[in-house]
Amino acid sequence: MASNLQQRDAKVCWHPFTQHQIDPLPLPIVSAKDATLVLEDGSTRIDAISSWWSVLHGHCRPELAEVLFKQASTLDHVLFAGCTHQPAVELAELLIEVAPDSLSRVFYSDNGSTAVEIGLKAAYQSWVRRGQAQRTTFISLEHSYHGDTFGAMALGDPVPFFSEFEPFLFDVRRVDPTAESLRTALEELGDQACAFIVEPLVQGAAGMKMHSIEFLRAARELCTEFGIFFIADEVMTGFGRTGSLFSCQTAGIEPDIMAIAKGLSGGILPLSATLVSEEIYQDFLDDERAKAFFHGHTFTGNPLGCAVALRSLQLCIEEQTPQRLQEIGNLVECALASLSDHPRIEMRRCGGIVAIEIITDHGGYLACAGDILRNACRELDDVLLRPLGNVLYAMPPACTTEEECQIIADAMIKVVMQAVQ
Ligand SMILES: Cc1ncc(COP(=O)(O)O)c(C=O)c1O
């Protein structure tokens, strides 16, 4: 029976990625603590996917709540054009200290898609400032996902989400994650190429597809050789998800532009940032005002988000969150060992991300195995899991205990066995 909250929701809310005609009503969540979500009826679910890969340390960390309260009582918000404040400056200082050395400037926004848009605009306008306005083609990876705004949609794989918008999307060259494929694209595009954008090491929404460190290194070298920008979209991979603070550091490479969001604020407030090299920043300096970077959002540099993000990043360093997430990934993977030899299952892990792909004869992401996974996940009464098509994955927050890892793995086995029967 639908609860009161679900009934009221059904009358007025429109949920993301939801087919309201056929999908079940949303879970009514009333509170959360550490890795646990509490439902209206008092039952609980372990948040095995960190609420869309954002919640980093765990839910309702007292340190973050305290900082938020203090900041809200001191300076809640002020526009970031013509004004500045301590949280934004301190966070930018720390980000620049811990990010790859190539990055020296921080441009704030409020979600991953806009952080990517800003990266695209900064890259292209940088070329315009250098007198190369013909460099209009971005290169992205097959199956990539960079967000839901128009520029980000253009970069992403049109299937299954964006194909109806194709008349509005600019041309993008898509390549496989191989050096040969990228080199061919760069040779063919010549001086039309603007930048290469990649979700380093793990392509999240594609179903946690993983590519090699060697590919990333080769891609960085190719971008340097052909003189185009390398944009790392670390919206999902950032803040320790793949083993280092940033995936680029795991691979030992330095991007020209890096987009971060989700875990930036500990995953609890809408804050994002685009970090760029000094060279790109300098391209916008001019005596003419019109040559400035004309982009900004109302909540750019919001003090609440910045204050919480600063404390979250300090926690990340103090508590060695990347290592902890890696241990959690290892625990879940070990607990899934019984699945590893199954002929219809491919397992993969990178840092704290563990994925199980159901191998299908056709359909892939859209195969009916995905429906079975989704329905089976909804039946779980102890863990919150949400498949990506035919891929079931876990990416729990850093507070997840060993016992919870076992419960997550047991739930994954239960779900997967229904799809491969
Ligand atoms: C790699 C990547 N880039 C960008 C985005 C878009 O972020 P947001 O949903 O905050 O707009 C996502 C979201 O999942 C993502 O995984």
The ligand as an ORCA input file, in Angstrom:
! r2SCAN-3c Opt
* xyz 0 1
  C      31.213     11.520    -15.498
  C      30.037     12.411    -15.262
  N      30.055     13.665    -15.731
  C      29.052     14.509    -15.520
  C      27.929     14.112    -14.831
  C      26.796     15.074    -14.618
  O      26.741     15.441    -13.284
  P      25.384     16.067    -12.675
  O      24.406     14.936    -12.615
  O      25.786     16.576    -11.347
  O      24.948     17.137    -13.611
  C      27.861     12.815    -14.316
  C      26.681     12.363    -13.576
  O      26.493     11.226    -13.274
  C      28.945     11.941    -14.546
  O      28.935     10.680    -14.099
*
